[in-house]
Amino acid sequence: MKIDVEKIDVGRFSIREQFDQEYLARLAQSLLDDGQWHPIIVRPVEGGRYQLISGHYRLKAAKRAGLKQIEADVRDLLDEEADLLSLKTNMLRQEMTPREQGLVLSRMMERYGWNQREISRKLSVEPRWVGRRLRVALDLHDEVAKALDNGQINFSVASILGSISQESQPQLLKIILDKGVTSIAEAGVLRRRFLNDAIFTIGHRGLQLDEFIDLLKKNNIEYLFDVRHSSETEDRPEFSKIILKRELERNNIKYEHKPEYGVPDIIMIPYKMGVLSYKCLKQWYEWHIKKEENLIEFMDHIKKSGRTALMCNERYAKSMENQNYASHRDILADLIIKYETEDQLLRFKKRIDL
């Protein structure tokens, strides 16, 4: 049936944040030239008026074209039914952006007390579909939301950005824009590298192998870099390379020996005896690392590997309790933390000694 356009209220079902003015103009001209192809959906309300459920573009286009009436499908619906139908029809016609869909989903969940699984079932979509839209609607920093609205990033990339803290989003957004990333897979890799900003250190002295592995698991370590010069230990064979690698990988922790970051006995033995000072060890070690000219590659490897710990023999990184000297991993961790680079994907913000 035809209804006077002036009797239709947008009301609670107004879900559009902005309209494509060019498309609106084309649609208005099409209504004049070709007539209306599909009716809008409304429901009756008091006073002989109607509430719009679906067809926001068509109603606006009709008004722009100067039409007095519009073809409408009138349905007697409860609030919940009308809300769901409004969202479903707009999803099918793709008249809402994913962020607008997220705002409506949030509003409906709050209004009816639905959780994410319940509303996904009512809409016949996956809970993940709902979650990604809620994320870009509610969790985006203003700069990221603006980039999404302006078309600088797509919905998939925005959903990745929405999964990290709002205060960190502008930094990762800049990296994504600089690199021209558009796929969710690429954005996910960058997020992983960006969030991997802590370097852990650990020593095995004084720990049983199961205690050592439990400590790594408790801190969600994914990759252990053995920075001992030699990975063989006569007094503690369970911490030799072959056995340690096998037991770690049984616990889903990857292992790699990096002997180039170790200190040979000719230097380490006099250092532990107190003949060589920490200052001398540090000077030699920093020279040794710079000579290798591969620290930046190692840092990149760590970033790609995930949550990482550097391991050597000494129980503590610094001098404490009955260990009266610092380990060389103390120097290595500091070098990594203090390394000056403009590439934020290579920066580590904190160090944690286990």
C-alpha positions in Angstrom: 0.0 0.0 0.0 1.0 3.6 -0.5 1.7 5.8 2.5 2.2 9.5 2.8 6.0 10.0 3.4 5.2 12.7 6.0 3.4 10.1 8.2 6.6 7.9 8.5 8.9 8.4 11.5 12.4 7.0 11.5 12.4 6.9 15.3 14.2 4.0 17.1 15.1 2.2 13.9 17.3 5.1 12.7 20.6 3.2 12.3 22.5 5.1 9.6 25.3 7.3 10.9 25.8 8.9 7.4 24.4 8.5 3.9 26.2 8.3 0.6 24.9 11.5 -1.0 25.9 10.5 -4.5 24.0 7.2 -4.2 21.1 9.0 -2.7 20.9 11.3 -5.7 21.0 8.4 -8.1 18.3 6.6 -6.2 16.0 9.7 -6.2 16.4 10.0 -10.0 15.7 6.3 -10.4 12.4 6.7 -8.4 11.4 9.4 -10.8 12.4 7.6 -14.0 11.6 4.0 -13.2 9.3 4.0 -10.2 9.8 2.1 -6.9 11.0 -1.4 -7.3 10.8 -2.6 -3.7 8.5 -1.4 -0.8 9.9 -0.1 2.4 8.9 -1.9 5.6 7.0 0.0 8.4 4.9 -0.8 11.4 1.8 1.1 12.6 2.0 3.3 15.7 -0.4 5.6 17.5 -2.0 8.6 15.8 -2.2 7.0 12.4 1.5 7.2 11.9 4.2 4.6 11.0 7.7 3.7 12.2 10.3 2.9 9.6 11.9 -0.5 9.9 13.7 -1.0 6.6 14.3 1.3 3.7 16.1 4.4 5.0 17.7 5.2 1.7 14.5 4.7 -0.2 12.5 7.0 2.1 15.2 9.7 2.0 15.4 9.4 -1.8 11.6 9.7 -2.1 11.6 12.9 -0.1 14.5 14.3 -2.2 12.6 13.4 -5.4 9.6 15.3 -4.1 7.3 12.3 -3.9 4.3 12.6 -1.6 3.7 8.8 -1.1 5.8 5.7 -1.0 5.0 2.0 -1.4 5.2 0.3 2.0 4.8 -3.2 3.5 3.0 -2.6 6.8 3.6 -5.2 9.5 2.3 -5.4 13.0 5.5 -6.2 15.0 6.6 -6.2 18.6 9.7 -4.1 19.4 12.1 -7.2 19.5 10.7 -8.5 16.2 11.0 -5.1 14.6 14.6 -4.6 15.8 15.7 -7.9 14.4 14.0 -7.4 11.1 15.4 -4.0 10.8 19.0 -5.3 11.3 18.5 -8.3 9.1 17.1 -6.4 6.1 19.8 -3.8 6.3 22.5 -6.5 6.6 21.1 -8.1 3.4 21.0 -4.8 1.5 24.4 -3.8 2.9 23.1 -0.4 3.8 25.0 -0.3 7.1 28.7 -0.2 7.6 30.1 -2.9 9.9 30.6 -0.2 12.6 27.0 0.9 12.3 25.9 -2.8 12.6 28.1 -3.0 15.8 26.4 0.0 17.3 23.0 -1.5 16.6 24.0 -4.9 18.0 25.3 -3.3 21.1 22.1 -1.3 21.5 19.9 -4.4 21.1 22.0 -6.5 23.5 21.7 -3.8 26.1 18.0 -3.3 25.5 17.0 -7.0 25.6 19.7 -8.5 27.8 21.1 -10.7 25.1 24.6 -12.0 25.1 26.8 -12.4 22.0 25.8 -16.0 21.4 22.1 -15.3 21.7 22.0 -12.5 19.3 24.2 -14.4 16.8 21.7 -17.2 16.9 18.7 -14.9 16.4 20.5 -13.4 13.3 21.7 -16.7 12.0 25.4 -15.6 12.0 28.5 -16.8 13.8 29.3 -15.3 17.3 32.6 -14.2 15.7 30.7 -12.1 13.2 29.0 -10.3 16.1 32.2 -9.9 18.1 34.1 -8.3 15.2 31.4 -5.7 14.7 31.0 -4.9 18.4 34.8 -4.4 18.5 34.9 -1.8 15.7 31.8 -0.1 17.1 32.9 0.1 20.8 36.6 -0.4 21.1 38.2 1.8 18.5 40.3 4.8 19.3 38.9 8.0 17.6 41.8 8.1 15.1 41.2 4.5 14.1 37.4 5.1 13.8 38.1 8.1 11.6 40.5 6.1 9.4 37.8 3.4 9.0 35.1 5.9 8.2 37.4 7.7 5.7 38.2 4.5 3.9 41.9 4.5 4.9 41.5 1.1 6.4 39.0 -1.7 5.9 36.8 -3.4 8.4 39.1 -6.5 8.7 42.1 -4.3 9.6 39.9 -2.2 12.0 38.8 -5.3 13.8 42.5 -6.2 14.4 43.2 -2.8 15.7 40.2 -3.0 18.0 41.6 -6.1 19.7 44.4 -4.1 21.4 44.2 -1.3 24.0 42.9 2.0 22.7 46.0 3.9 23.8 48.2 1.6 21.6 45.9 1.7 18.5 47.2 5.0 17.0 50.8 3.6 16.9 49.8 0.4 15.2 47.5 2.3 12.9 50.4 4.4 11.7 52.5 1.3 11.0 49.6 -0.3 9.1 49.0 2.8 7.0 52.8 3.3 6.3 53.0 -0.3 5.1 49.8 -0.2 3.1 48.4 -3.3 4.8 44.9 -4.3 3.8 44.5 -8.0 4.7 43.5 -9.3 8.1 46.3 -11.9 7.9 49.0 -9.2 7.4 47.5 -7.0 10.1 47.4 -9.9 12.5 51.1 -10.5 11.9 51.9 -6.9 12.6 49.7 -6.9 15.7 51.6 -10.0 17.0 55.0 -8.3 16.5 53.8 -5.0 17.9 52.4 -6.6 21.1 55.5 -8.7 21.6 57.3 -5.9 23.5 58.7 -7.7 26.5 62.0 -9.6 26.7 62.3 -12.3 29.3 65.5 -13.8 30.8 65.9 -17.1 32.8 68.7 -19.2 34.1 68.6 -22.9 35.0 71.1 -23.1 37.9 69.3 -24.3 41.1 66.2 -25.4 39.2 65.0 -28.9 38.4 64.0 -29.4 34.7 60.3 -29.7 35.5 60.5 -26.5 37.7 62.3 -24.7 34.9 59.7 -25.7 32.3 56.8 -24.9 34.7 58.3 -21.4 35.1 58.4 -20.9 31.4 54.8 -22.1 31.0 53.5 -20.0 33.8 54.8 -16.9 32.0 53.4 -18.1 28.6 56.9 -18.4 27.0 56.6 -19.6 23.4 60.3 -19.6 22.4 63.5 -20.1 24.4 66.8 -18.8 23.0 69.8 -20.5 24.6 72.5 -17.9 24.7 75.2 -20.0 26.3 78.4 -20.3 24.4 78.3 -24.1 24.9 75.0 -26.0 25.3 76.6 -29.0 26.9 76.7 -29.3 30.7 78.5 -32.2 32.3 77.1 -31.6 35.8 73.5 -31.0 34.5 73.0 -33.2 31.4 69.2 -32.6 31.4 70.0 -29.0 30.4 72.2 -30.0 27.5 70.9 -29.0 24.0 69.4 -32.3 22.9 67.5 -33.1 26.1 66.4 -29.6 26.7 65.1 -29.1 23.2 63.2 -32.4 23.3 61.5 -31.6 26.7 60.7 -28.1 25.8 59.1 -29.0 22.5 57.0 -31.7 24.3 55.6 -28.7 26.2 55.0 -26.7 23.0 58.0 -24.4 23.6 60.4 -23.9 20.7 64.1 -24.0 21.4 67.1 -22.5 19.5 70.7 -22.4 20.5 72.5 -19.0 19.7 76.1 -19.6 20.7 77.2 -16.4 19.1 75.6 -14.5 22.0 77.4 -16.6 24.6 80.7 -15.9 26.4 83.6 -18.4 26.0 85.1 -19.9 29.1 88.4 -18.1 28.6 86.5 -14.9 29.5 83.7 -16.3 31.7 85.9 -18.3 34.1 88.1 -15.4 35.2 85.0 -13.1 35.4 83.3 -15.6 37.8 86.5 -15.8 39.9 86.5 -12.0 40.3 89.7 -11.5 38.3 87.8 -9.8 35.5 85.3 -7.0 36.5 81.7 -6.7 35.3 82.7 -3.5 33.6 85.4 -5.3 31.6 83.0 -8.1 30.7 80.4 -5.6 29.5 82.9 -3.7 27.4 84.1 -6.9 25.8 80.5 -8.2 25.3 79.2 -5.0 23.7 82.2 -5.0 21.4 81.6 -8.6 20.5 77.9 -8.0 19.8 78.6 -5.0 17.6 81.3 -6.9 15.8 78.8 -9.6 14.9 76.5 -6.9 13.4 73.5 -9.1 13.7 71.7 -7.9 16.8 69.0 -6.2 14.7 68.4 -9.5 12.9 68.2 -11.3 16.3 65.7 -8.8 17.6 63.6 -9.2 14.5 63.8 -13.0 15.0 62.5 -12.6 18.6 59.7 -10.4 17.4 58.5 -13.0 14.9 59.0 -15.9 17.3 56.5 -14.6 20.0 56.9 -14.4 23.7 60.6 -15.1 24.2 63.1 -15.9 27.0 66.9 -15.6 26.8 68.6 -18.4 28.8 72.0 -19.0 30.2 73.5 -20.9 33.2 73.3 -18.5 36.0 70.1 -18.6 38.1 69.8 -14.8 38.3 70.4 -12.1 35.7 71.9 -9.8 38.3 74.0 -10.3 41.4 71.8 -11.5 44.2 71.5 -14.0 47.1 74.5 -16.4 46.8 75.3 -15.4 43.2 77.9 -12.6 43.6 78.1 -11.7 39.9 75.7 -10.8 37.1 75.2 -13.0 34.0 75.9 -12.0 30.5 72.2 -12.2 29.6 71.8 -9.1 31.8 74.0 -7.2 29.3 72.3 -8.8 26.3 68.8 -7.9 27.5 69.8 -4.3 28.2 71.3 -4.0 24.8 68.0 -5.2 23.3 65.9 -2.8 25.4 68.1 0.2 24.8 68.7 -0.4 21.1 67.8 2.8 19.2 65.6 2.2 16.2 62.8 4.2 14.6 61.1 0.9 13.6 58.5 0.4 16.4 58.1 -3.2 15.3 61.6 -3.8 16.6 61.3 -2.0 19.9 61.0 -3.8 23.3 59.5 -1.7 26.1 60.2 -3.9 29.1 62.4 -6.6 30.5 61.3 -9.4 32.9 63.8 -11.6 34.7 62.3 -14.9 35.7 
